[in-house]
Amino acid sequence: MAYAIVTGAAKGIGKAIAFELAKRNYNLILIDIDEKGLLDTANDFITHKNIDVQYLHIDLCSAGAAEHIFKLTRPYHEKINVVVNNAGFGLNGAFEQLPLDEQLDIIDLNIKAQVKLSHLFIPVLKQKEKSYLLNVGSTTAYQSVPYLNIYAASKAFVLSFTRSLRYELRNTNVSVSCLSPGSTDTNFVYRASMSEKTIRIAQKFYMTPEKVADIAVKQLFKGKAEIIPGFSNKINAYLPKFFPKRFVEKIAASIYEKKAPLAEADSTKAITQSELSTIN
C-alpha cells in the first residue's frame, strides 16, 4: 500500500487529514513537534489493523529538519505518493510588541519548512504513476490582516507558491493543491494567544477538523487547485477583493486588535528530536 506524509499531525486538521487518508488505506508517516500528542494520535490508529503508522517527533523550525525527515523516510520513498504540508502556527498581536524570534519562527515553519519539504519530495512524487502534494494555507491568505500580519502574509505566500508550483507541474503526474480553511475548532486560537472577543467571533464560523479534512482529501484526489471548505469561508476569501483594501484592513483589525493571552496557550517548543518510531 502507498504511504502519505502528514506534518502537524498530532492534532487538529493534520490529525483529521491523516484519518481520512487511513480510511482510504494509506499507510502514514506522521510528523509533529508535540511528542505526546503525536504518540496519542499514532496510538489512535491501532484500530486500523491494516495501516502501518510511522511517526517522527521533530521541530520543523530547526536547522536541517526537512533533510532529516527526507533521510529517515528514504526506505519508504518508493511508496510515498501523498505529501501534506500542514504544520503551521500564528501569533495575534501588534508586530512591534510580539517577540521577533517567535515571529521569525512563523516564517520558518509556515514558509521555509513547507518549501524545503516540497523541494525534497517532488522528485519522489514524480516517480509515481499519480501523486499529490497538499500545502495548507488559510483564508487569511486572501487579504491583509493587521495584528495577525506575519501569519496572514505567510499564508499568502503559501497560496501563491502552491498555485505557481501547480502550474509548473501541470504536465507531470503530480497534482498540487492548496487547502485554505477558515475558523476551525482547533488549538490554533490559544497558540496564537487570541483574545476572548476574537475567539467568540471565530466560534460563530467554526468548522470541525473532521469536516475540513473530509472536504480537503476528497478535493485533493479530484485535483482541485484551491480547496476552501465551507460556504462562509468561500465568501470570506473572495469578498474582500470587491472592497477597498483599507476598508477590509479596518474590519480585520477590529477583530484582532485587542489581544489577551489565554492560560491555555502553550508557547513552549521542544528542542529534542527522536528517530522514526512505529505503531502496529
N, C-alpha and C positions, 0 to 999 in steps of 0.2 A: 504494500500500500504506500501511497505518497505521503510525504511529510510537509507540514506547514510550520513556519516560524512565526511566532507572535510575541512582540515586545510589549512591555507594560501589561503582562498577562496575569498579575496577581489579583487584580480586582477590576470592577467597572466594565467598561466597554471591551477592553482587551480580553478579560476572562470570558465575557459573554461570546465574543467572536470565536474564541478557542472552542467553546462548547458547540457552537454552530458548525464549526469545521469537523469536530468529533462526530456530530450527527451524520456527517457525510463521509464517515470512515477515514478521516485523515489522522495519521499519527502526528504528534505535536512536539515541538521544541519551544518551551515557554521561557521567557526571559523577563526579569524584573529586578529592581533594587530591593524590594520588600521581601526579605528572605522568608519570614513566617507566612506572609500572605501567599507567596509563591508555592511553598510547601503545602499549605492548606488547599490551594487550587489544584495542585498536582494530585493530592490525595482524593479530591472530589472525582477524579477520573477513574478511580478504582472500579467503579461500577461498569465502566466501559471496558470490559474484559478484552475486547479485540483491538484496543487502541494502545499503542506504545507512546508513553509520555516521558520526554526528557525535559529537564529544567536546569536553568543556569541563573544563579544569583550573581548579578554584576551591576555596577554603576555605569550606565551608558555615557555618563559625562566624563568618566575617567579616561586618561590617555591610553590609547591602544585597545579600548574596549571592543570596538567593532572588529578589529583584526583578530582579537582573542576569540570572539564568537565565531568568526569565519573559520579559524583554525580548529576549534573544538568540534564544530559541526561538519568538518570535512568528510568523515565516514558516511554522512547522510546526503551529501551533495547530489548523488545520482538519483535520489528520490525526492528531493525538495522541489516542489513546483508552486508553492504559495509562500510569499513573504508579506507579513503585515507589520508595518512600522506604526505602532500605536502609542508607544511611550511618549509622554509629554506632561508638562505642568505649566501653571501660570501663577502670577502674583498680582494681587489687587492693591493699588496704591499709587501715590504720586511718584513719578520716575526719580526725582531728586531725593526722595525720602527713603526709598527702598534700597537695601544693600546692593551695591553694584555687583558683587560676586555672585549673588543669587540670581540677579537678572541676566548675567552672562551665562549662568547655568541653564537658563531657559533656552538661550540660543544654542548652547552646546547640545542639549537634549532634543529640542524640537526641530532644530535645523541640522546641525553638524552630524549628529548620530544617524539621522534619517538619510542624509546624503551619503555618508560613508557606507552604511549597510546596503543602500540601493546600488551604489557603485560596485561593491564587492559581490553582491548576489545576482545582479543582472546577467553576468556571463553564465552563472549556474542555471538561472531560469531559462536562458536561451537554448540550453541543451535539451530541453523537454519538448514534447510534441505540442503541449499547451501549458502555459503557466500564467501566474497572476501576481502582481505587485500592488498592494493596497497601502497608501500613505494616508494617515489620519490627520485631517485639518480641523476646521471649526467654522461655524457660520460667522464668527468674528473676522474671518479672512476677507469678507466682502465689504468691510468698512473700517475706518479708523475708530479706535475705542480708547478714549482718554481714561487714564487710571487702570487700564489693562493693556497698555500700549505695546510692551515688548511681546507679550503673548499673542495679541492680535496680529502684530507685524510678523511674528514667526509663522503664524498660520497662513498669512497672505503669501509668504514665501513658499510654504508647502503647496498651496493651491497652484501658484504659478509654475513652480518647479515640476509638479506632477503632470500638469497639462502639457508642458513643453516636452517632458520626458515621454509622455504618451505619444506625442506626435513623432518624435524621433524613432520610436519603436513600433510605429504603425504597421510596418511591413514585416514585422517579426512575429514570433509565436507568443510574445509576452504582452499580456493585456495589463495596462496600468490604469488605476482608478484612484480617485481622491474621495475619502469619506469626510463630510463636513457636518457633524452633529451639532445640535444646539444644546439647550439646557437638558442635562441628563442627570438622573438620580445616582450620582457617584460621590466620591470623597473630594472631587475637584474643588468645590467651593470652600471647603475647610483648608485644604492645602494651599489655596490661593489667599486665605485669610480675608474672605469677603465679609461684609457687614451683614447684620441680621436683615436689614432692609433689602439689600441686594439678593440675599438668599430667598426671602419671601417672594420677590418678583420672579426669580428663576423657577421657584417651585410651581408657579402657575402654568409653566410651559414644560414641566418635566416629562421626559420620556424615560422608560426603563432601559437599562443597558441591554437587556434581552431583546427588546423591540428594535432598538438601534442595530444590534448585531444581526438580527434576523433579516432586516432590510439590507444591511450592508453586504452580507455574504451572498444573498440572492442576487443583488445588483452587480456585485463583483464578478460572479460567474456568468452574468449576462454581458459583461464587458462594458458597463456603463462608465463614462468618463468622470462625471461628478455625481456623487451619491449624497443627497440631502434628505435625511429621513424626517418625515412629518410635514404636514401642510404648513403649519405655522412657521417652521424653520425655513421652508422654501420662501415664504413671504418675507421673513426677516433677512434672508440672504439677498433677495433680488429687489425688494422695495427701495432700499437706500439709494440706488442708482438714479431714481427719479426725483430725488430731492437735493437741494444744495448741500454740499459737504459740511458746511459749518452748522447747518440745522441738524444733520444726522449726528455730528460730533457732540452737539449740545445735548441731544436726547441721550446718547450713550453715557456722557459724563454725568448726567443726572441720576443714572442708575448706579454707577460705580464710584462716584466721587468720595463718599464717606466710607472709610474703612475701619472696621472694628475687629481686631484679631479674635478668633474663637479659641476656646480652650481645647476644642477637639483637633485643632490644626496640628499637624505633625510635620515639622520642617527639618527633622533630623535626616541625615544622609549616611548610609552605611559606606564604609570605605574598604571593606574586605571583599574578596572575590572567592568563589569556590569553583571547582570544576563541574562539568556536567554530571548531574545525578539522574537517577532513573526511578520511575514508579511503575509497577505492574511487572 
